[in-house]
Amino acid sequence: MSKLIELSVLGQVLRLNCPPEQHDALRQAARNLDSRVMEMKERTGILQMEKILSIVALNLSFELMQEQNKTQTIENVINQKIAQLEGSLENILAQKANV
């Protein structure tokens, strides 16, 4: 069941409904976003919040895509290994049936 949580993000208080077991993760995400925005602001010298948020959002989207690609690659390797194991098992069972 969702419960109201208050977060401070970029100096603004947000009230969101969220399952209690996700509150800590959401708070950490808010701190991470604040940190990334401040770091980008300092690094680029850009003062317009919309531009900074766009850059941070683009960076986060790119990082997400990279992680999704890694996950897909790992899934493909695991599926190949499972297929190899299944093939080996079928061969062993076929050899035992012929004996």
Secondary structure, 3 states (H helix, E strand, C coil): CCEEEEEEECCEEEEEEECHHHHHHHHHHHHHHHHHHHHHHHHHCCCCHHHHHHHHHHHHHHHHHHHHHHHHHHHHHHHHHHHHHHHHHHHHHHHHHHC
